[in-house]
Amino acid sequence: MNYRLLGKTGFKVSEIGLGTWQVGGTWGQPFDAALAERTLLAAIDAGVNFIDTADVYSGQQSERVVGKVVKARRDQLFIATKVGRRLNPHDAAGYNPQSIRRFVEEALQNTGLETLDLVQLHCPPTPVYAKADVFGELAKLKQEGKIRHFGASVEKVEEALQAIEHDGLATIQIIFNMFRQKPIEAFFPAAQKSNIGVIVRVPLASGLLTGKINRETQFDAKDHRLFNRQGEAFDKGETFSGVDFETGLAAVEELKQHFPAEPGLAASALRWCLMFDAVSSVIPGASRPEQAVRNIQASALPPLGAAQMAAVADIYERLIKPQVHPLW
């Protein structure tokens, strides 16, 4: 495993981290605490030291199991969580100093930790990024020692650019993959200039970029890849990165022509994300220990070749960009 600096936090995080939506989210399977523990431990044993969770994942159960697992190895790990999505309704008015403090206090209780390494706003409505009191409360919580750093998980590049204007903000979590390349243009240079740690989520486009999904793939009724393709439950950019399913399958077939069957398209897609110096850590999800270990192999792969990078750019420009670039 290779490690990179997470912006101004000063913490060196594993290039491949672990996102825990799949061990406690909306992927069609019930939450299994024992399986989640095994998955987390497999990732940690393989070199992962950065784990990202959220209070909304399986009704706070993900935070609890993450807290349980990391206590024994606390000095070796950097734990991030996200707050805000439990607001009902999830609107800008709900993001205020009182709610932020309450969510952080509950996250501390859920994890059993004395301090949270990183607390991120969880994809709030766009007007929240202009609310100085919200970011000011995060700064107060940092001063009090309840959190070490704070950041934001965003849907849009424009939101990321607005968020990094707030004093003290340390990280941005954003969707970035072969199907979502807009961050390269303006956000990555701005993040590097401001020493912002960049956490890449949805790097495999909800599984499309594994190359293992096809037209016959069946998704459970509770799997967001079935019920949220048009944004019925939350921003559709979180599901297949906002790419039309048929278009995504066609693009994957073209991509396969440029990457070897072993270690597979998924590993190459993760390695593609790491080709950009602005990226601190890529956090693919894993629902089983073997998935977590397989994802980690991407850190050891050699850099992609110029022809491969050009092929990805060409496929994006022709097939994907018109659908996603103007929206996120």
N, C-alpha and C positions, 0 to 999 in steps of 0.2 A: 504494500500500500504506500502510495505517495501522499504527502501532506502539503497543504497550502495555507497561507495566512488568511484569516477571516477578517479582512479589513482592519479597522481600528481597534477591534477587540484584542488584537495581539495573540489570539489563540490559533495554533496550527491545527487545522481540521483535516480529516481524511478526504481525499478527492472524491471518493464515493462514500456518502453517508447513508443513512437509512431514514426514509419517510415512513411514518406509521399509519397513514390513512388506511392502508390495506389490512393492517392488523386490528384496526378499530374504526372502520368507516363504512361506506356504502358500496360494497363490492359483491353483495349477494350472499355472503356467508355470515353466520352468527359469530359474535365475538367469542374467541376461545383463549382464555387467559394463559393456559399452559402452553398452547402452540405459540402464542405471542412471545412468551418468555423464551422459548427455545429459539425462535427466530432472532430475537434481539441478541441473545448470547452467542449464536452462531456468527452474527455480523461482528460483534465486538471481538470475538476470538480471532476473526479473520483480519482485524486491523481497523475496523470502523470505530471512530471516536466521536462522531457527530450524529446525534439522533434528534429528529424533528417530530414533534407530536402536536396535539391541539386539544383543548378542553371539549370540543364538540365531537371528537371521534368516539363513537359508541358511548355517548352519555358520560364522558369523563373517565371511562374505564381504561382507555389507552394511556392517559397520563398516569393513572395508578400503577399499571403494570410496568411502564417505563421507570417510574420512581423506584419501584421494588427491585428491578433488575440492576439499576445503576448504583445503588447505595454501596454495594460491596466494592465497587471500583471507581468511586466518586472522583478521585484525583486524575483519572485517566480519560474522563469523558466530558464532552461539552453538550449540554442538553438544551434544546430550544422548544418552546411551546408557543401556541397562538391563542389569542383571546378575541372575543367579540361576536363570533358567529352564533352564540347561544341567545343573543338578543332576539326577542320576539315582540314586535316586528323588528327585523334587522334593517334599521334605518339610521340615518345620520344622527338623529336626535338622541338615540340610545347611547351613542358614543360620547361620554362625558367623564369628567374626573372621577365621579362617584362609581360609575359602572366599571371603569378600568381598574380602579383600586380593588373593587369587590372581586373581579375576575382573577386578578393577580393573587389575592389572598386565598381564593379557592384553589388556584393552581398549586400554590405552596402546600395546601392541605392534601390535595390529591397525590402529589408526588412524594410528600413527606420530606422535602428538601428545605433547608434553611434559606437558601438563595437560589433563584432561577438564573441560569447563565444568560439566557436570551428570551425575551418576551416580544412577540410580534403581533401587531394588529392583524386580524385575520380577514383579509380582503374586504375592508369596509367600503361603504358607498363612497363615491368620489368626493363629495363635499367634506368628508371627514379629514382629508389631507390638508385642508385649510384651517382646521381647528387647532389653534396653538395651545389651548388649554388641555387637550387630550395628550399631545406630545409633552407638554409641560408636566403633566401628572406622571408620565413614564419617567421623566427626568427626576422627579421627586422620589419616586420609588427606587430609583437607582441610588440617589443620595442616601436613602434610608437603609440601603444594603439588602433590600428584598429582591432586587434584580441586579445583574451585573451589566447588562447591555439591553438595548431595545432596538427594534426594527419594525419593518412592515412587510407583510405578504400582499402582493398587489395583483390585479388582473391586467392592468394596462401600463404600457411604457410611460404614458403621460402621468399616471399616478406615481410611478417610481421616481420620475424626475421631480415631481412636486414634493414627495416625501423626503428626499435627501436634502432639501433646503432647511429642514428643521435641525437645530443645533443638537448634537449628541446622538443623532440617529446613526446606528452602526452597520445595519445590514438591510438588504432588500431580498426578499424571496420572490421569484418570478418564473413564469412558464417560459422555458427555452428548450428548443429541440430542433430537429431537422425540419419540422413542420411549422415552427414558430421562431423565425429568425429576426424579427424586427428589433429586439434589444441590441443587436450588433451595431445598429446605425448611430443612435444618439445616447442610449442609456449606458452601454458599457464604457465609452470614453468618459462620461460624466461620473460614473461610479469610481473609476480608477483615479480621476482627478481629486475626488473627495474622499478617497480611501474607504470606500464602502464595500463591505463584504457582500458577495453575490451568491445566493443560494438558489440553485436551479431545481425547480420542481416539475413534475410531469415530463421527465426527459424522454420517456418512451411513448408519449402520446396515448396514455391509457392502454398500453399494450399493442397498439397498432405497429409500433416500430420494433416489436419483437419478431415480426414476420410470421407469427404463429396464428394470427387471427385471419379467418376467411369468411366468405359469405354464408357458410354453413355453421359457423360458430354460434352456439346458443348461450345467451346471457340470462341469468336469473332475473326474475321480475323485480328483485330488490337491488339489482346491479345498476348503477348510474349509467353504465354504457348502453343500457337498454332504454331507461326512462328519461334520460336527460339530454338526448342528442340535440334537441332544439332549445335547451335551457329551461325546461319545464320546472326544474327544482332549484337550480342555481345557475350561475354563469355557464353558458354552454362551452366556453373556452376551456373549462376544466375537464370536459369529456371529449376524448380524441383530439384535444387541443383546438376544438372548434371546427375541425375539418369534416366535411361531408364523408360519411362512411365509405361510399363507393369510390370517391376520389382518393381517399386515403389508401384504400386497398390497391388501386392502380399505381399510386406513387410508390408504395412499398415494393411492388413487383419490379418496378424500374430500379429502385435502390438495390435490390438483391443482386442485380447484374454487376454491381460495382464493388461488392464486398464478399469475402470468402464465406463459405458455408460454416466453417469453423474459425473463430468461436461463435459466429452467428451475427445476425443483424443487430440484435439488442446490444451486444458488447460494442459493436462498431458505432452504434448510435450514442451510447454513453461516452465513448472515446471522442466522438465528434464534439460533444459539449465541452470536453476538457481541452480541446484545441485552442480555446479562447482564454487568454491570460486573465481577463477580468473575472472569470468564474472561480469562486473559492471552493465550492463543494456541490456535487450533484447528488440529489437524494431520491433515487428510485425507491418505490415501495416494494415490499416482499410479503407474501402471505405465508411462506414456508421457509425453513432454514436454508434449504438448497437454493432457493431463489436468491436469497440474500448473498450467499457465498458466490453464486454465479455472477451476479452483478458486479461484485468487487473485482473480478478478474479484469474488468475494463481498465483499471488503474495501471496494470502491468503491460498493457498493449503498447506497441510502438506508435508513434504519431501517424496519423493518416497521411496518405500521399497527396500531392497537389492535384492529381487527376481525380482522386476520390472526392476531395473538397469541392472541386469544380463541378463534378457530377451532382453532388447534393445541392449546390447553389442553382444549377440549371433546372433540376426537377422542382425545386421550390418555386422558382420564378415562373415556370410554365404551368404547373398544376395547382400549387397551394397558395401562393401569394395573393391572387385576386380574392380568395375567400377570407383570409385571416388578417392580412396586413392592415387594412383600414380599420379593423374592429378593436384590435388590442395593441 
